[in-house]
Amino acid sequence: MILCPECDTNLDVQEDEVDEGEVVSCPECGTDFEVITTSPLELKAVEAGYVEEDDEPEENEDGDYS
Ligand SMILES: [Zn+2]
């Protein structure tokens, strides 16, 4: 059983059920945690709004019509 680092709520996942890079959410405080390592299990809070693999360059609004 894994406890939320923020509020000690049971995250309802087993250590051997998660993989590195997986994100688990706390049902109590709503914080998302990324699994950094599985042995020993280490969680890192994911910042709100942060999206991994966000590589969408959107800088073509206007201008540069060559
Ligand atoms: Zn929590």
N, CA, C, O and the ligand as a Tripos MOL2 file, in Angstrom:
@<TRIPOS>MOLECULE
protein
  265   263    67     0     0
PROTEIN
NO_CHARGES

@<TRIPOS>ATOM
      1 N           0.8450   -1.1850    0.0000 N.3       1 MET1
      2 CA          0.0000    0.0000    0.0000 C.3       1 MET1
      3 C           0.8860    1.2430    0.0000 C.2       1 MET1
      4 O           1.9370    1.2920    0.6390 O.2       1 MET1
      5 N           0.4260    2.2240   -0.7290 N.am      2 ILE2
      6 CA          1.1960    3.4620   -0.8540 C.3       2 ILE2
      7 C           0.3970    4.6010   -0.2370 C.2       2 ILE2
      8 O          -0.7930    4.7660   -0.5050 O.2       2 ILE2
      9 N           1.0690    5.3700    0.5850 N.am      3 LEU3
     10 CA          0.4070    6.5020    1.1980 C.3       3 LEU3
     11 C           0.7700    7.7970    0.4820 C.2       3 LEU3
     12 O           1.9030    7.9840    0.0380 O.2       3 LEU3
     13 N          -0.2060    8.6790    0.3800 N.am      4 CYS4
     14 CA          0.0280    9.9800   -0.2310 C.3       4 CYS4
     15 C           1.0440   10.7540    0.5910 C.2       4 CYS4
     16 O           0.8680   10.9270    1.7960 O.2       4 CYS4
     17 N           2.1070   11.2200   -0.0540 N.am      5 PRO5
     18 CA          3.1230   11.9960    0.6780 C.3       5 PRO5
     19 C           2.5660   13.3030    1.2370 C.2       5 PRO5
     20 O           3.1220   13.8810    2.1710 O.2       5 PRO5
     21 N           1.4690   13.7530    0.6560 N.am      6 GLU6
     22 CA          0.9120   15.0320    1.0780 C.3       6 GLU6
     23 C          -0.0300   14.8920    2.2700 C.2       6 GLU6
     24 O           0.0370   15.6850    3.2090 O.2       6 GLU6
     25 N          -0.8970   13.9010    2.2390 N.am      7 CYS7
     26 CA         -1.9240   13.8330    3.2730 C.3       7 CYS7
     27 C          -2.0510   12.4520    3.9060 C.2       7 CYS7
     28 O          -2.9560   12.2180    4.7070 O.2       7 CYS7
     29 N          -1.1440   11.5280    3.5500 N.am      8 ASP8
     30 CA         -1.1230   10.1950    4.1470 C.3       8 ASP8
     31 C          -2.3650    9.3600    3.8740 C.2       8 ASP8
     32 O          -2.6610    8.4090    4.5970 O.2       8 ASP8
     33 N          -3.0820    9.7260    2.8300 N.am      9 THR9
     34 CA         -4.2180    8.9020    2.4280 C.3       9 THR9
     35 C          -3.7080    7.6870    1.6550 C.2       9 THR9
     36 O          -2.7350    7.7760    0.9070 O.2       9 THR9
     37 N          -4.3700    6.5710    1.8450 N.am     10 ASN10
     38 CA         -4.0140    5.3780    1.0910 C.3      10 ASN10
     39 C          -4.3380    5.5950   -0.3860 C.2      10 ASN10
     40 O          -5.4990    5.7940   -0.7430 O.2      10 ASN10
     41 N          -3.3300    5.5570   -1.2360 N.am     11 LEU11
     42 CA         -3.5430    5.7910   -2.6640 C.3      11 LEU11
     43 C          -4.1650    4.5830   -3.3580 C.2      11 LEU11
     44 O          -4.4800    4.6420   -4.5460 O.2      11 LEU11
     45 N          -4.3400    3.5070   -2.6340 N.am     12 ASP12
     46 CA         -5.0350    2.3320   -3.1530 C.3      12 ASP12
     47 C          -4.3120    1.7110   -4.3450 C.2      12 ASP12
     48 O          -4.9500    1.1790   -5.2540 O.2      12 ASP12
     49 N          -3.0020    1.7770   -4.3400 N.am     13 VAL13
     50 CA         -2.2130    1.0650   -5.3440 C.3      13 VAL13
     51 C          -1.1080    0.3040   -4.6270 C.2      13 VAL13
     52 O          -0.6370    0.7170   -3.5680 O.2      13 VAL13
     53 N          -0.7050   -0.8050   -5.2160 N.am     14 GLN14
     54 CA          0.3620   -1.5950   -4.6260 C.3      14 GLN14
     55 C           1.6940   -1.2250   -5.2780 C.2      14 GLN14
     56 O           1.7510   -0.8620   -6.4530 O.2      14 GLN14
     57 N           2.7370   -1.3230   -4.5050 N.am     15 GLU15
     58 CA          4.0470   -0.9560   -5.0280 C.3      15 GLU15
     59 C           4.4370   -1.7700   -6.2580 C.2      15 GLU15
     60 O           5.1380   -1.2830   -7.1460 O.2      15 GLU15
     61 N           3.9750   -3.0140   -6.2960 N.am     16 ASP16
     62 CA          4.3480   -3.8350   -7.4470 C.3      16 ASP16
     63 C           3.3560   -3.7050   -8.6020 C.2      16 ASP16
     64 O           3.4160   -4.4570   -9.5750 O.2      16 ASP16
     65 N           2.4460   -2.7440   -8.4780 N.am     17 GLU17
     66 CA          1.4770   -2.5350   -9.5610 C.3      17 GLU17
     67 C           1.7670   -1.2820  -10.3790 C.2      17 GLU17
     68 O           1.0860   -0.9890  -11.3620 O.2      17 GLU17
     69 N           2.7830   -0.5590   -9.9540 N.am     18 VAL18
     70 CA          3.0870    0.6740  -10.6780 C.3      18 VAL18
     71 C           4.4410    0.5590  -11.3650 C.2      18 VAL18
     72 O           5.3250   -0.1790  -10.9300 O.2      18 VAL18
     73 N           4.5720    1.3060  -12.4410 N.am     19 ASP19
     74 CA          5.8290    1.3310  -13.1750 C.3      19 ASP19
     75 C           6.4400    2.7250  -13.0710 C.2      19 ASP19
     76 O           5.7540    3.7080  -12.7900 O.2      19 ASP19
     77 N           7.7240    2.7800  -13.3030 N.am     20 GLU20
     78 CA          8.3800    4.0810  -13.3050 C.3      20 GLU20
     79 C           7.7610    4.9610  -14.3850 C.2      20 GLU20
     80 O           7.5380    4.5190  -15.5120 O.2      20 GLU20
     81 N           7.4910    6.1920  -14.0310 N.am     21 GLY21
     82 CA          6.8960    7.1170  -14.9900 C.3      21 GLY21
     83 C           5.3830    7.1630  -14.9030 C.2      21 GLY21
     84 O           4.7450    8.0600  -15.4550 O.2      21 GLY21
     85 N           4.8110    6.1870  -14.2050 N.am     22 GLU22
     86 CA          3.3670    6.1590  -14.0560 C.3      22 GLU22
     87 C           2.9270    7.2700  -13.1100 C.2      22 GLU22
     88 O           3.6640    7.6580  -12.2040 O.2      22 GLU22
     89 N           1.7380    7.7660  -13.3280 N.am     23 VAL23
     90 CA          1.2180    8.8250  -12.4720 C.3      23 VAL23
     91 C           0.0160    8.2940  -11.6990 C.2      23 VAL23
     92 O          -0.9160    7.7270  -12.2690 O.2      23 VAL23
     93 N           0.0660    8.4930  -10.3990 N.am     24 VAL24
     94 CA         -1.0550    8.0870   -9.5530 C.3      24 VAL24
     95 C          -1.6340    9.3510   -8.9140 C.2      24 VAL24
     96 O          -0.9110   10.2870   -8.5700 O.2      24 VAL24
     97 N          -2.9510    9.3480   -8.7700 N.am     25 SER25
     98 CA         -3.6090   10.5070   -8.2070 C.3      25 SER25
     99 C          -4.1460   10.1890   -6.8230 C.2      25 SER25
    100 O          -4.6670    9.1000   -6.5800 O.2      25 SER25
    101 N          -4.0150   11.1390   -5.9310 N.am     26 CYS26
    102 CA         -4.5610   10.9720   -4.5920 C.3      26 CYS26
    103 C          -6.0340   11.3440   -4.6180 C.2      26 CYS26
    104 O          -6.3850   12.4520   -5.0230 O.2      26 CYS26
    105 N          -6.9000   10.4310   -4.1890 N.am     27 PRO27
    106 CA         -8.3370   10.7210   -4.1960 C.3      27 PRO27
    107 C          -8.7330   11.7350   -3.1360 C.2      27 PRO27
    108 O          -9.8160   12.3170   -3.1950 O.2      27 PRO27
    109 N          -7.8640   11.9410   -2.1800 N.am     28 GLU28
    110 CA         -8.1980   12.8310   -1.0760 C.3      28 GLU28
    111 C          -7.8080   14.2860   -1.3710 C.2      28 GLU28
    112 O          -8.6430   15.1850   -1.2700 O.2      28 GLU28
    113 N          -6.5600   14.5120   -1.7300 N.am     29 CYS29
    114 CA         -6.1130   15.8960   -1.9260 C.3      29 CYS29
    115 C          -5.9850   16.2560   -3.4060 C.2      29 CYS29
    116 O          -5.7480   17.4110   -3.7590 O.2      29 CYS29
    117 N          -6.1490   15.2340   -4.2740 N.am     30 GLY30
    118 CA         -6.1560   15.5350   -5.7010 C.3      30 GLY30
    119 C          -4.7870   15.7220   -6.3220 C.2      30 GLY30
    120 O          -4.6750   16.0290   -7.5090 O.2      30 GLY30
    121 N          -3.7530   15.5410   -5.5310 N.am     31 THR31
    122 CA         -2.4070   15.7110   -6.0690 C.3      31 THR31
    123 C          -2.0190   14.5130   -6.9300 C.2      31 THR31
    124 O          -2.3050   13.3690   -6.5770 O.2      31 THR31
    125 N          -1.3760   14.7760   -8.0450 N.am     32 ASP32
    126 CA         -0.8750   13.7080   -8.8930 C.3      32 ASP32
    127 C           0.5920   13.4670   -8.5610 C.2      32 ASP32
    128 O           1.3660   14.4030   -8.3600 O.2      32 ASP32
    129 N           0.9480   12.1950   -8.5110 N.am     33 PHE33
    130 CA          2.3350   11.8590   -8.2120 C.3      33 PHE33
    131 C           2.9010   10.9630   -9.2920 C.2      33 PHE33
    132 O           2.2880    9.9720   -9.6890 O.2      33 PHE33
    133 N           4.0800   11.3270   -9.7580 N.am     34 GLU34
    134 CA          4.7510   10.4880  -10.7370 C.3      34 GLU34
    135 C           5.6610    9.5160  -10.0110 C.2      34 GLU34
    136 O           6.3420    9.8840   -9.0540 O.2      34 GLU34
    137 N           5.6700    8.2810  -10.4670 N.am     35 VAL35
    138 CA          6.5390    7.2720   -9.8730 C.3      35 VAL35
    139 C           7.9510    7.4680  -10.4200 C.2      35 VAL35
    140 O           8.2010    7.2780  -11.6100 O.2      35 VAL35
    141 N           8.8500    7.8430   -9.5520 N.am     36 ILE36
    142 CA         10.2280    8.0840   -9.9700 C.3      36 ILE36
    143 C          10.9920    6.7760  -10.0170 C.2      36 ILE36
    144 O          11.6160    6.4450  -11.0250 O.2      36 ILE36
    145 N          10.9380    6.0410   -8.9290 N.am     37 THR37
    146 CA         11.5400    4.7140   -8.9000 C.3      37 THR37
    147 C          10.5810    3.7720   -8.1860 C.2      37 THR37
    148 O           9.7500    4.1980   -7.3840 O.2      37 THR37
    149 N          10.7090    2.4960   -8.4910 N.am     38 THR38
    150 CA          9.7970    1.5270   -7.8840 C.3      38 THR38
    151 C          10.4300    0.7450   -6.7430 C.2      38 THR38
    152 O           9.7220    0.1390   -5.9380 O.2      38 THR38
    153 N          11.7440    0.7520   -6.6680 N.am     39 SER39
    154 CA         12.3790    0.0410   -5.5630 C.3      39 SER39
    155 C          13.6120    0.7840   -5.0880 C.2      39 SER39
    156 O          14.6650    0.6620   -5.7140 O.2      39 SER39
    157 N          13.5300    1.5370   -4.0270 N.am     40 PRO40
    158 CA         12.3040    1.7260   -3.2530 C.3      40 PRO40
    159 C          11.3520    2.6780   -3.9710 C.2      40 PRO40
    160 O          11.7640    3.4810   -4.8080 O.2      40 PRO40
    161 N          10.1100    2.5730   -3.6360 N.am     41 LEU41
    162 CA          9.1310    3.4230   -4.2900 C.3      41 LEU41
    163 C           9.3650    4.8840   -3.9320 C.2      41 LEU41
    164 O           9.4850    5.2560   -2.7640 O.2      41 LEU41
    165 N           9.4240    5.6840   -4.9690 N.am     42 GLU42
    166 CA          9.6170    7.1170   -4.7370 C.3      42 GLU42
    167 C           8.6580    7.8910   -5.6140 C.2      42 GLU42
    168 O           8.6010    7.6930   -6.8270 O.2      42 GLU42
    169 N           7.9100    8.7740   -4.9840 N.am     43 LEU43
    170 CA          6.9190    9.5550   -5.7200 C.3      43 LEU43
    171 C           7.3210   11.0200   -5.7710 C.2      43 LEU43
    172 O           7.9310   11.5530   -4.8430 O.2      43 LEU43
    173 N           6.9650   11.6520   -6.8730 N.am     44 LYS44
    174 CA          7.2090   13.0880   -6.9790 C.3      44 LYS44
    175 C           5.9170   13.7620   -7.3910 C.2      44 LYS44
    176 O           5.2680   13.3420   -8.3490 O.2      44 LYS44
    177 N           5.5480   14.7960   -6.6790 N.am     45 ALA45
    178 CA          4.3150   15.5090   -7.0020 C.3      45 ALA45
    179 C           4.4280   16.1280   -8.3920 C.2      45 ALA45
    180 O           5.4370   16.7440   -8.7370 O.2      45 ALA45
    181 N           3.3780   15.9510   -9.1710 N.am     46 VAL46
    182 CA          3.3420   16.5420  -10.5040 C.3      46 VAL46
    183 C           2.6540   17.8970  -10.3910 C.2      46 VAL46
    184 O           1.5530   18.0100   -9.8540 O.2      46 VAL46
    185 N           3.3170   18.9070  -10.9010 N.am     47 GLU47
    186 CA          2.7340   20.2420  -10.8020 C.3      47 GLU47
    187 C           1.4420   20.3330  -11.5950 C.2      47 GLU47
    188 O           1.3260   19.7610  -12.6790 O.2      47 GLU47
    189 N           0.4830   21.0460  -11.0560 N.am     48 ALA48
    190 CA         -0.7980   21.2060  -11.7300 C.3      48 ALA48
    191 C          -0.5940   21.8610  -13.0880 C.2      48 ALA48
    192 O           0.1170   22.8580  -13.2180 O.2      48 ALA48
    193 N          -1.2230   21.2880  -14.0780 N.am     49 GLY49
    194 CA         -1.1230   21.8730  -15.4070 C.3      49 GLY49
    195 C           0.0870   21.4040  -16.1780 C.2      49 GLY49
    196 O           0.1990   21.6300  -17.3830 O.2      49 GLY49
    197 N           0.9820   20.7570  -15.4830 N.am     50 TYR50
    198 CA          2.1670   20.2670  -16.1770 C.3      50 TYR50
    199 C           1.8330   19.0230  -16.9880 C.2      50 TYR50
    200 O           1.2870   18.0530  -16.4620 O.2      50 TYR50
    201 N           2.1630   19.0630  -18.2600 N.am     51 VAL51
    202 CA          1.8900   17.9170  -19.1190 C.3      51 VAL51
    203 C           3.1860   17.3920  -19.6880 C.2      51 VAL51
    204 O           3.9340   18.1120  -20.3500 O.2      51 VAL51
    205 N           3.4340   16.1470  -19.4230 N.am     52 GLU52
    206 CA          4.6650   15.5680  -19.9310 C.3      52 GLU52
    207 C           4.5570   15.3560  -21.4390 C.2      52 GLU52
    208 O           3.4620   15.1740  -21.9710 O.2      52 GLU52
    209 N           5.6650   15.3800  -22.1020 N.am     53 GLU53
    210 CA          5.7050   15.2150  -23.5460 C.3      53 GLU53
    211 C           4.8700   16.2760  -24.2450 C.2      53 GLU53
    212 O           4.1830   15.9980  -25.2280 O.2      53 GLU53
    213 N           4.9390   17.4680  -23.7360 N.am     54 ASP54
    214 CA          4.2080   18.5630  -24.3510 C.3      54 ASP54
    215 C           5.1150   19.2440  -25.3540 C.2      54 ASP54
    216 O           5.8260   20.1970  -25.0330 O.2      54 ASP54
    217 N           5.0770   18.7450  -26.5550 N.am     55 ASP55
    218 CA          5.9300   19.3510  -27.5650 C.3      55 ASP55
    219 C           5.1010   19.7840  -28.7650 C.2      55 ASP55
    220 O           5.2290   19.2490  -29.8660 O.2      55 ASP55
    221 N           4.2600   20.7550  -28.5160 N.am     56 GLU56
    222 CA          3.4620   21.2900  -29.6010 C.3      56 GLU56
    223 C           3.7920   22.7620  -29.7940 C.2      56 GLU56
    224 O           3.1910   23.6310  -29.1610 O.2      56 GLU56
    225 N           4.7240   23.0290  -30.6460 N.am     57 PRO57
    226 CA          5.0690   24.4380  -30.8900 C.3      57 PRO57
    227 C           3.9290   25.1580  -31.5930 C.2      57 PRO57
    228 O           3.5730   24.8320  -32.7260 O.2      57 PRO57
    229 N           3.3710   26.1290  -30.9120 N.am     58 GLU58
    230 CA          2.2810   26.8820  -31.5230 C.3      58 GLU58
    231 C           2.6880   28.3500  -31.6320 C.2      58 GLU58
    232 O           2.1770   29.2190  -30.9250 O.2      58 GLU58
    233 N           3.6160   28.5860  -32.5360 N.am     59 GLU59
    234 CA          4.0810   29.9610  -32.6860 C.3      59 GLU59
    235 C           3.8610   30.4410  -34.1050 C.2      59 GLU59
    236 O           4.6080   31.2770  -34.6130 O.2      59 GLU59
    237 N           2.8270   29.9050  -34.7430 N.am     60 ASN60
    238 CA          2.5520   30.2880  -36.1310 C.3      60 ASN60
    239 C           1.2440   31.0930  -36.2100 C.2      60 ASN60
    240 O           0.5220   31.0330  -37.2050 O.2      60 ASN60
    241 N           0.9670   31.8240  -35.1700 N.am     61 GLU61
    242 CA         -0.2820   32.5910  -35.1510 C.3      61 GLU61
    243 C          -0.3710   33.5570  -36.3210 C.2      61 GLU61
    244 O          -1.2940   33.4650  -37.1310 O.2      61 GLU61
    245 N           0.5550   34.4610  -36.4170 N.am     62 ASP62
    246 CA          0.5400   35.3660  -37.5620 C.3      62 ASP62
    247 C           1.9490   35.8080  -37.9020 C.2      62 ASP62
    248 O           2.8790   35.6860  -37.1040 O.2      62 ASP62
    249 N           2.0720   36.3140  -39.0870 N.am     63 GLY63
    250 CA          3.3910   36.7230  -39.5490 C.3      63 GLY63
    251 C           4.1540   35.5490  -40.1170 C.2      63 GLY63
    252 O           3.7320   34.3990  -40.0000 O.2      63 GLY63
    253 N           5.2640   35.8460  -40.7230 N.am     64 ASP64
    254 CA          6.1330   34.8310  -41.3160 C.3      64 ASP64
    255 C           5.4370   34.0370  -42.4130 C.2      64 ASP64
    256 O           5.4240   32.8060  -42.3890 O.2      64 ASP64
    257 N           4.8570   34.7580  -43.3820 N.am     65 TYR65
    258 CA          4.2660   34.0700  -44.5210 C.3      65 TYR65
    259 C           5.2420   34.0750  -45.6810 C.2      65 TYR65
    260 O           4.8830   34.5620  -46.7530 O.2      65 TYR65
    261 N           6.3710   33.5990  -45.5420 N.am     66 SER66
    262 CA          7.3520   33.6240  -46.6270 C.3      66 SER66
    263 C           6.9670   32.5710  -47.6420 C.2      66 SER66
    264 O           7.6520   32.4070  -48.6520 O.2      66 SER66
    265 ZN         -3.2290   13.2500   -0.7370 Zn       67 ZN67
@<TRIPOS>BOND
     1     1     2 1
     2     2     3 1
     3     3     4 2
     4     3     5 am
     5     5     6 1
     6     6     7 1
     7     7     8 2
     8     7     9 am
     9     9    10 1
    10    10    11 1
    11    11    12 2
    12    11    13 am
    13    13    14 1
    14    14    15 1
    15    15    16 2
    16    15    17 am
    17    17    18 1
    18    18    19 1
    19    19    20 2
    20    19    21 am
    21    21    22 1
    22    22    23 1
    23    23    24 2
    24    23    25 am
    25    25    26 1
    26    26    27 1
    27    27    28 2
    28    27    29 am
    29    29    30 1
    30    30    31 1
    31    31    32 2
    32    31    33 am
    33    33    34 1
    34    34    35 1
    35    35    36 2
    36    35    37 am
    37    37    38 1
    38    38    39 1
    39    39    40 2
    40    39    41 am
    41    41    42 1
    42    42    43 1
    43    43    44 2
    44    43    45 am
    45    45    46 1
    46    46    47 1
    47    47    48 2
    48    47    49 am
    49    49    50 1
    50    50    51 1
    51    51    52 2
    52    51    53 am
    53    53    54 1
    54    54    55 1
    55    55    56 2
    56    55    57 am
    57    57    58 1
    58    58    59 1
    59    59    60 2
    60    59    61 am
    61    61    62 1
    62    62    63 1
    63    63    64 2
    64    63    65 am
    65    65    66 1
    66    66    67 1
    67    67    68 2
    68    67    69 am
    69    69    70 1
    70    70    71 1
    71    71    72 2
    72    71    73 am
    73    73    74 1
    74    74    75 1
    75    75    76 2
    76    75    77 am
    77    77    78 1
    78    78    79 1
    79    79    80 2
    80    79    81 am
    81    81    82 1
    82    82    83 1
    83    83    84 2
    84    83    85 am
    85    85    86 1
    86    86    87 1
    87    87    88 2
    88    87    89 am
    89    89    90 1
    90    90    91 1
    91    91    92 2
    92    91    93 am
    93    93    94 1
    94    94    95 1
    95    95    96 2
    96    95    97 am
    97    97    98 1
    98    98    99 1
    99    99   100 2
   100    99   101 am
   101   101   102 1
   102   102   103 1
   103   103   104 2
   104   103   105 am
   105   105   106 1
   106   106   107 1
   107   107   108 2
   108   107   109 am
   109   109   110 1
   110   110   111 1
   111   111   112 2
   112   111   113 am
   113   113   114 1
   114   114   115 1
   115   115   116 2
   116   115   117 am
   117   117   118 1
   118   118   119 1
   119   119   120 2
   120   119   121 am
   121   121   122 1
   122   122   123 1
   123   123   124 2
   124   123   125 am
   125   125   126 1
   126   126   127 1
   127   127   128 2
   128   127   129 am
   129   129   130 1
   130   130   131 1
   131   131   132 2
   132   131   133 am
   133   133   134 1
   134   134   135 1
   135   135   136 2
   136   135   137 am
   137   137   138 1
   138   138   139 1
   139   139   140 2
   140   139   141 am
   141   141   142 1
   142   142   143 1
   143   143   144 2
   144   143   145 am
   145   145   146 1
   146   146   147 1
   147   147   148 2
   148   147   149 am
   149   149   150 1
   150   150   151 1
   151   151   152 2
   152   151   153 am
   153   153   154 1
   154   154   155 1
   155   155   156 2
   156   155   157 am
   157   157   158 1
   158   158   159 1
   159   159   160 2
   160   159   161 am
   161   161   162 1
   162   162   163 1
   163   163   164 2
   164   163   165 am
   165   165   166 1
   166   166   167 1
   167   167   168 2
   168   167   169 am
   169   169   170 1
   170   170   171 1
   171   171   172 2
   172   171   173 am
   173   173   174 1
   174   174   175 1
   175   175   176 2
   176   175   177 am
   177   177   178 1
   178   178   179 1
   179   179   180 2
   180   179   181 am
   181   181   182 1
   182   182   183 1
   183   183   184 2
   184   183   185 am
   185   185   186 1
   186   186   187 1
   187   187   188 2
   188   187   189 am
   189   189   190 1
   190   190   191 1
   191   191   192 2
   192   191   193 am
   193   193   194 1
   194   194   195 1
   195   195   196 2
   196   195   197 am
   197   197   198 1
   198   198   199 1
   199   199   200 2
   200   199   201 am
   201   201   202 1
   202   202   203 1
   203   203   204 2
   204   203   205 am
   205   205   206 1
   206   206   207 1
   207   207   208 2
   208   207   209 am
   209   209   210 1
   210   210   211 1
   211   211   212 2
   212   211   213 am
   213   213   214 1
   214   214   215 1
   215   215   216 2
   216   215   217 am
   217   217   218 1
   218   218   219 1
   219   219   220 2
   220   219   221 am
   221   221   222 1
   222   222   223 1
   223   223   224 2
   224   223   225 am
   225   225   226 1
   226   226   227 1
   227   227   228 2
   228   227   229 am
   229   229   230 1
   230   230   231 1
   231   231   232 2
   232   231   233 am
   233   233   234 1
   234   234   235 1
   235   235   236 2
   236   235   237 am
   237   237   238 1
   238   238   239 1
   239   239   240 2
   240   239   241 am
   241   241   242 1
   242   242   243 1
   243   243   244 2
   244   243   245 am
   245   245   246 1
   246   246   247 1
   247   247   248 2
   248   247   249 am
   249   249   250 1
   250   250   251 1
   251   251   252 2
   252   251   253 am
   253   253   254 1
   254   254   255 1
   255   255   256 2
   256   255   257 am
   257   257   258 1
   258   258   259 1
   259   259   260 2
   260   259   261 am
   261   261   262 1
   262   262   263 1
   263   263   264 2
@<TRIPOS>SUBSTRUCTURE
     1 MET1         2 RESIDUE 1 A MET
     2 ILE2         6 RESIDUE 1 A ILE
     3 LEU3        10 RESIDUE 1 A LEU
     4 CYS4        14 RESIDUE 1 A CYS
     5 PRO5        18 RESIDUE 1 A PRO
     6 GLU6        22 RESIDUE 1 A GLU
     7 CYS7        26 RESIDUE 1 A CYS
     8 ASP8        30 RESIDUE 1 A ASP
     9 THR9        34 RESIDUE 1 A THR
    10 ASN10       38 RESIDUE 1 A ASN
    11 LEU11       42 RESIDUE 1 A LEU
    12 ASP12       46 RESIDUE 1 A ASP
    13 VAL13       50 RESIDUE 1 A VAL
    14 GLN14       54 RESIDUE 1 A GLN
    15 GLU15       58 RESIDUE 1 A GLU
    16 ASP16       62 RESIDUE 1 A ASP
    17 GLU17       66 RESIDUE 1 A GLU
    18 VAL18       70 RESIDUE 1 A VAL
    19 ASP19       74 RESIDUE 1 A ASP
    20 GLU20       78 RESIDUE 1 A GLU
    21 GLY21       82 RESIDUE 1 A GLY
    22 GLU22       86 RESIDUE 1 A GLU
    23 VAL23       90 RESIDUE 1 A VAL
    24 VAL24       94 RESIDUE 1 A VAL
    25 SER25       98 RESIDUE 1 A SER
    26 CYS26      102 RESIDUE 1 A CYS
    27 PRO27      106 RESIDUE 1 A PRO
    28 GLU28      110 RESIDUE 1 A GLU
    29 CYS29      114 RESIDUE 1 A CYS
    30 GLY30      118 RESIDUE 1 A GLY
    31 THR31      122 RESIDUE 1 A THR
    32 ASP32      126 RESIDUE 1 A ASP
    33 PHE33      130 RESIDUE 1 A PHE
    34 GLU34      134 RESIDUE 1 A GLU
    35 VAL35      138 RESIDUE 1 A VAL
    36 ILE36      142 RESIDUE 1 A ILE
    37 THR37      146 RESIDUE 1 A THR
    38 THR38      150 RESIDUE 1 A THR
    39 SER39      154 RESIDUE 1 A SER
    40 PRO40      158 RESIDUE 1 A PRO
    41 LEU41      162 RESIDUE 1 A LEU
    42 GLU42      166 RESIDUE 1 A GLU
    43 LEU43      170 RESIDUE 1 A LEU
    44 LYS44      174 RESIDUE 1 A LYS
    45 ALA45      178 RESIDUE 1 A ALA
    46 VAL46      182 RESIDUE 1 A VAL
    47 GLU47      186 RESIDUE 1 A GLU
    48 ALA48      190 RESIDUE 1 A ALA
    49 GLY49      194 RESIDUE 1 A GLY
    50 TYR50      198 RESIDUE 1 A TYR
    51 VAL51      202 RESIDUE 1 A VAL
    52 GLU52      206 RESIDUE 1 A GLU
    53 GLU53      210 RESIDUE 1 A GLU
    54 ASP54      214 RESIDUE 1 A ASP
    55 ASP55      218 RESIDUE 1 A ASP
    56 GLU56      222 RESIDUE 1 A GLU
    57 PRO57      226 RESIDUE 1 A PRO
    58 GLU58      230 RESIDUE 1 A GLU
    59 GLU59      234 RESIDUE 1 A GLU
    60 ASN60      238 RESIDUE 1 A ASN
    61 GLU61      242 RESIDUE 1 A GLU
    62 ASP62      246 RESIDUE 1 A ASP
    63 GLY63      250 RESIDUE 1 A GLY
    64 ASP64      254 RESIDUE 1 A ASP
    65 TYR65      258 RESIDUE 1 A TYR
    66 SER66      262 RESIDUE 1 A SER
    67 ZN67       265 GROUP 0 **** ****
